[in-house]
């Protein structure tokens, strides 16, 4: 019988490890725990390199990944992974952004193990799991996000073709030197393009530019 492989990511290591232990007690589940985003990304990269079997489920603390960094990487680079957000409290806005960013579900940290397993097995059947009490607020936020997405798309459309290429490289997680090598440009030219991208998008950091581009539906460079 194939086991469901789960990666729990939470900076509270005792919680993460306790949850992983409880999940592994199930006959069809195998779980591991890490306490940081870099450690989680390293685990996922090892699976992509073929050094370990792939994970099926990512249980991710929503507060730890507040900027959506790991969630975005999961969506863009690990298409077989099903992210589920672990939340200490209900927040319709955060839940909506997480779902838009690629999450398959939202579950409270104090949920019973039975409820958590129901969500895990449900998202593997391509279901989306949101607590009923949050559903109305999430739908309202998603409608608002749809309007904002149109605004973000207009900002992205203001970029030149070369600036868009640079933005797509940023989405793929490439640094300035790697972008320069990929696009056969000097690092200084890439720096100028990145500054222009930030200015036209009206943001002040690469992370914010990447988040806006994701919301606008820009695909990462392959």
C-alpha positions as CSV (number, residue, x, y, z in Angstrom):
1,X,0.0,0.0,0.0
2,X,1.4,3.4,-1.0
3,X,1.7,5.7,2.0
4,X,0.8,9.4,2.0
5,X,4.0,11.4,2.6
6,X,3.4,14.6,4.6
7,X,5.9,17.4,5.4
8,X,4.9,19.5,8.4
9,X,6.5,23.0,8.5
10,X,6.1,25.0,11.7
11,X,8.6,27.1,13.6
12,X,7.3,25.6,16.9
13,X,9.3,22.3,16.5
14,X,7.6,20.5,19.4
15,X,4.2,21.1,17.7
16,X,5.5,20.1,14.3
17,X,7.2,17.0,15.5
18,X,4.2,16.0,17.7
19,X,1.9,16.4,14.7
20,X,4.2,14.4,12.5
21,X,4.4,11.6,15.1
22,X,0.6,11.5,15.4
23,X,0.1,11.3,11.6
24,X,2.7,8.6,11.2
25,X,0.8,6.4,13.7
26,X,-1.8,6.0,10.8
27,X,-1.1,3.0,8.7
28,X,-1.2,4.8,5.4
29,X,0.7,8.0,6.4
30,X,4.4,8.8,6.8
31,X,5.2,12.3,8.1
32,X,8.4,14.4,8.7
33,X,8.7,17.8,10.4
34,X,10.9,20.8,9.9
35,X,11.0,24.2,11.6
36,X,11.9,26.7,8.9
37,X,11.2,27.6,5.3
38,X,14.8,27.0,4.1
39,X,14.7,23.5,5.7
40,X,11.4,22.8,4.1
41,X,12.6,23.9,0.7
42,X,15.8,21.8,1.1
43,X,13.6,18.7,1.8
44,X,11.5,19.4,-1.2
45,X,14.5,19.9,-3.5
46,X,15.9,16.6,-2.4
47,X,12.7,14.9,-3.6
48,X,12.9,16.8,-6.9
49,X,16.5,15.6,-7.3
50,X,15.3,12.0,-6.8
51,X,17.2,11.5,-3.5
52,X,13.9,10.9,-1.6
53,X,10.4,9.9,-2.6
54,X,8.1,12.9,-3.3
55,X,5.9,14.4,-0.6
56,X,2.1,14.4,-1.3
57,X,1.0,16.9,1.4
58,X,2.7,20.1,2.7
59,X,1.2,21.2,6.1
60,X,2.4,24.8,6.3
61,X,2.1,27.3,9.2
62,X,0.4,30.3,7.6
63,X,2.2,32.7,9.9
64,X,5.6,31.2,9.1
65,X,5.0,31.7,5.4
66,X,3.3,35.1,5.7
67,X,4.8,36.4,2.4
68,X,3.8,33.2,0.5
69,X,7.4,32.4,-0.3
70,X,7.2,28.6,0.2
71,X,3.6,28.4,-1.0
72,X,4.6,30.0,-4.3
73,X,7.7,27.7,-4.7
74,X,5.4,24.7,-4.0
75,X,3.0,25.8,-6.7
76,X,5.7,26.7,-9.3
77,X,8.3,24.0,-8.7
78,X,6.5,21.0,-7.1
79,X,3.3,20.5,-9.0
80,X,2.4,17.2,-7.4
81,X,2.5,18.7,-3.9
82,X,-0.8,19.6,-2.1
83,X,-0.3,22.5,0.3
84,X,-2.6,22.8,3.3
85,X,-2.3,25.9,5.6
86,X,-2.1,25.4,9.3
87,X,-3.7,28.3,11.1
88,X,-3.8,29.4,14.8
89,X,-6.8,31.6,14.1
90,X,-9.3,32.0,11.3
91,X,-8.7,34.9,8.9
92,X,-10.8,35.1,5.7
93,X,-8.3,37.4,4.0
94,X,-5.3,35.2,4.7
95,X,-7.3,32.1,3.7
96,X,-8.3,33.6,0.4
97,X,-4.7,34.7,-0.4
98,X,-3.5,31.3,0.4
99,X,-6.0,29.6,-1.8
100,X,-5.2,32.0,-4.6
101,X,-1.5,31.3,-4.1
102,X,-2.0,27.6,-4.5
103,X,-3.1,26.2,-1.2
104,X,-5.7,23.3,-1.3
105,X,-7.0,23.8,2.2
106,X,-7.1,25.7,5.5
107,X,-7.3,23.9,8.8
108,X,-7.0,25.1,12.4
109,X,-4.0,23.9,14.4
110,X,-6.3,22.8,17.2
111,X,-8.4,20.6,14.9
112,X,-8.7,16.9,15.8
113,X,-6.5,14.4,14.2
114,X,-9.6,12.9,12.5
115,X,-10.4,16.3,11.0
116,X,-6.8,16.8,9.8
117,X,-6.8,13.4,8.2
118,X,-10.1,14.1,6.5
119,X,-8.6,17.3,5.0
120,X,-5.4,15.5,3.9
121,X,-7.3,12.7,2.2
122,X,-9.8,15.1,0.7
123,X,-7.2,17.4,-1.0
124,X,-5.6,14.3,-2.5
125,X,-8.9,13.8,-4.2
126,X,-8.6,17.3,-5.6
127,X,-11.1,18.7,-3.0
128,X,-10.6,22.2,-1.5
129,X,-11.2,22.3,2.2
130,X,-12.2,25.5,4.0
131,X,-14.0,25.6,7.4
132,X,-17.7,26.4,6.8
133,X,-17.6,29.4,9.1
134,X,-14.9,31.0,6.9
135,X,-16.5,30.2,3.5
136,X,-18.6,33.4,3.1
137,X,-15.7,35.6,4.0
138,X,-13.3,33.7,1.7
139,X,-15.7,34.0,-1.2
140,X,-16.0,37.8,-0.6
141,X,-12.2,38.1,-0.5
142,X,-11.7,36.1,-3.6
143,X,-14.1,38.4,-5.5
144,X,-12.1,41.4,-4.2
145,X,-8.9,39.7,-5.2
146,X,-10.3,39.1,-8.7
147,X,-10.7,42.9,-9.1
148,X,-7.2,43.5,-7.7
149,X,-5.8,40.9,-10.1
150,X,-7.0,43.0,-13.1
151,X,-5.2,46.0,-11.6
152,X,-2.0,44.0,-11.1
153,X,-2.3,42.7,-14.7
154,X,-2.3,46.3,-15.9
155,X,0.8,47.1,-14.0
156,X,2.6,44.0,-15.5
157,X,1.5,45.1,-19.0
158,X,3.4,48.3,-18.5
159,X,6.7,46.4,-18.5
160,X,8.8,46.0,-21.6
161,X,9.4,42.5,-23.0
162,X,12.9,42.4,-21.4
163,X,11.6,43.6,-18.1
164,X,8.9,40.9,-18.2
165,X,11.6,38.3,-18.9
166,X,13.5,39.6,-15.8
167,X,10.4,39.4,-13.7
168,X,9.7,35.8,-14.8
169,X,13.3,34.9,-13.8
170,X,12.7,36.6,-10.4
171,X,9.5,34.4,-10.1
172,X,11.7,31.3,-10.7
173,X,13.9,32.3,-7.8
174,X,16.9,33.4,-9.8
175,X,19.3,36.0,-8.3
176,X,20.8,38.8,-10.3
177,X,23.9,36.9,-11.4
178,X,21.8,33.9,-12.5
179,X,19.4,36.2,-14.4
180,X,22.4,37.8,-16.1
181,X,23.8,34.5,-17.2
182,X,20.4,33.2,-18.4
183,X,19.6,36.4,-20.4
184,X,23.1,37.1,-21.6
185,X,23.2,40.4,-19.9
186,X,25.6,42.2,-17.6
187,X,24.8,42.2,-13.9
188,X,24.6,46.0,-14.0
189,X,22.0,45.8,-16.8
190,X,20.0,43.3,-14.9
191,X,20.1,45.5,-11.8
192,X,18.7,48.4,-13.9
193,X,15.9,46.2,-15.2
194,X,15.1,45.0,-11.7
195,X,14.9,48.5,-10.5
196,X,12.6,49.5,-13.4
197,X,10.4,46.5,-12.6
198,X,10.0,47.5,-9.0
199,X,9.3,51.1,-10.0
200,X,6.6,50.2,-12.6
201,X,4.9,47.8,-10.3
202,X,5.0,50.3,-7.4
203,X,6.7,48.0,-4.9
204,X,9.9,48.3,-2.9
205,X,11.3,44.8,-2.8
206,X,11.9,41.7,-5.0
207,X,9.6,39.7,-2.7
208,X,6.8,42.2,-3.2
209,X,7.3,42.2,-7.0
210,X,7.1,38.4,-7.0
211,X,4.0,38.4,-4.9
212,X,2.3,40.9,-7.2
213,X,3.3,39.0,-10.3
214,X,1.9,35.8,-8.9
215,X,-1.4,37.5,-8.2
216,X,-1.4,38.8,-11.7
217,X,-0.9,35.3,-13.1
218,X,2.6,35.7,-14.5
219,X,4.3,32.4,-15.1
220,X,7.8,31.8,-13.8
221,X,10.7,31.3,-16.3
222,X,11.1,27.6,-17.1
